[in-house]
Amino acid sequence: VLRDDFRQPPGDVVVAAGEPAVLECVPPRGHPEPSVSWKKDGTPLSDKDERLTIRGGKLMLASTRKSDAGIYVCVATNVVGERDSEPAELVVF
């Protein structure tokens, strides 16, 4: 089972360059419990980037750069399938 509605979709975030940014996402209820990953501008994010941390549903950027600005989508996945959240925009000034 994987419900359609995210318990908390990510919201738009505005930060100054060099500041940390946090995008929060609480995935839909599902069985088994869905895992959360993130996409930026349609491309899956890798946690190999040392500035990125994905913990629970949170995406944390340690020190934002102009290049981090874009549209982020939270992706909930389990054996049943995958759901994308509404998009959220990260603005870096």
C-alpha positions as MATLAB code, in Angstrom:
seq = 'VLRDDFRQPPGDVVVAAGEPAVLECVPPRGHPEPSVSWKKDGTPLSDKDERLTIRGGKLMLASTRKSDAGIYVCVATNVVGERDSEPAELVVF';
ca = [
       0.000    0.000    0.000;
       1.197    3.526   -0.765;
      -1.211    6.397   -0.206;
      -1.336    9.361   -2.554;
      -1.112   12.217   -0.112;
       2.109   13.362    1.502;
       1.650   14.002    5.209;
       3.898   17.056    4.774;
       5.018   18.099    1.300;
       8.139   20.272    1.098;
       7.625   24.035    1.087;
       9.523   26.760   -0.727;
      12.735   27.887    0.985;
      14.672   31.130    0.553;
      18.242   31.335    1.894;
      21.364   33.436    1.514;
      24.320   31.765   -0.214;
      26.527   30.052    2.362;
      23.636   29.478    4.760;
      22.243   26.014    5.480;
      18.907   25.058    3.933;
      16.445   22.391    5.066;
      13.605   21.000    2.979;
      11.224   18.842    4.978;
       9.010   16.077    3.694;
       6.806   13.578    5.501;
       5.941   10.814    3.017;
       2.509    9.256    2.596;
       1.626    6.365    4.851;
       2.490    3.058    3.287;
       3.100   -0.583    3.980;
       5.980   -1.217    4.002;
       6.954    2.255    5.245;
       8.188    4.198    2.196;
      11.746    5.429    1.912;
      12.367    9.041    0.913;
      14.694   10.354   -1.747;
      14.896   13.715   -3.480;
      15.083   15.041   -7.013;
      16.347   18.462   -8.063;
      15.057   19.754  -11.397;
      13.998   16.186  -12.247;
      17.376   14.573  -11.467;
      17.777   12.212   -8.474;
      20.086   13.658   -5.819;
      23.001   11.587   -4.618;
      23.985   11.663   -0.970;
      27.573   11.230   -2.188;
      27.687   15.049   -2.182;
      29.208   15.760    1.243;
      27.177   18.981    1.582;
      23.942   16.974    1.337;
      22.317   15.002    4.116;
      19.064   13.090    3.730;
      17.742   12.004    7.109;
      14.202   10.850    7.662;
      12.354   13.008    5.165;
      14.655   16.006    5.546;
      17.028   17.208    2.883;
      19.750   19.309    4.478;
      22.232   21.393    2.526;
      25.176   22.400    4.715;
      26.273   25.481    2.823;
      24.094   26.546   -0.073;
      25.490   27.755   -3.371;
      23.759   29.591   -6.180;
      23.874   26.308   -8.098;
      21.666   24.657   -5.438;
      18.730   26.869   -6.428;
      16.024   24.973   -8.273;
      12.898   22.899   -7.992;
      13.010   20.046   -5.496;
      10.643   17.086   -5.298;
      10.397   14.592   -2.468;
      10.006   10.997   -3.704;
       8.411    8.295   -1.541;
       9.176    4.727   -2.652;
       8.174    1.274   -1.485;
       7.564   -2.078   -3.184;
       4.170   -0.899   -4.449;
       5.514    2.092   -6.316;
       6.652    5.654   -6.174;
       4.972    8.973   -5.440;
       6.329   12.454   -6.127;
       5.423   15.367   -3.852;
       4.349   18.763   -5.060;
       7.463   20.676   -6.136;
       9.175   23.137   -3.793;
      11.508   25.893   -4.889;
      14.841   26.639   -3.260;
      15.879   30.242   -3.858;
      19.492   31.210   -3.086;
      20.369   34.905   -3.049;
];
